[in-house]
Amino acid sequence: MRNTTKRTDPLPDTFKSADEAAAFWDTHDITDYEAFLEPVEIDVDIQRRHFEIEVDEESFVALRAKAKKQRRPVKQLASEILKRTLVTA
């Protein structure tokens, strides 16, 4: 059964900083403040897409070893290899 005697702190009109807002929301539940929520419309322009592909274990192990040797993320090295091999061919 829901506790209806729960005391909700007042929602500040403004926050002095993003850190202050974060601290407030870290310790408060947004569902206690639903009456203050307003619908908004946003446009999202996704500039970059990520794709997932399967590779065999031997290829991945070699790729990971090379990336580690170069001190780079595996996904970055894989992307560069694919670009170099496919896009500029």
ABEGO torsion letter per residue (X at the ends): XBBAABBBBBBBABBABAAAAAAAAAABBAAAAAAABBBBBBBBBBABBBBBBBBBAAAAAAAAAAAAAAGBBAAAAAAAAAAAAAAAX
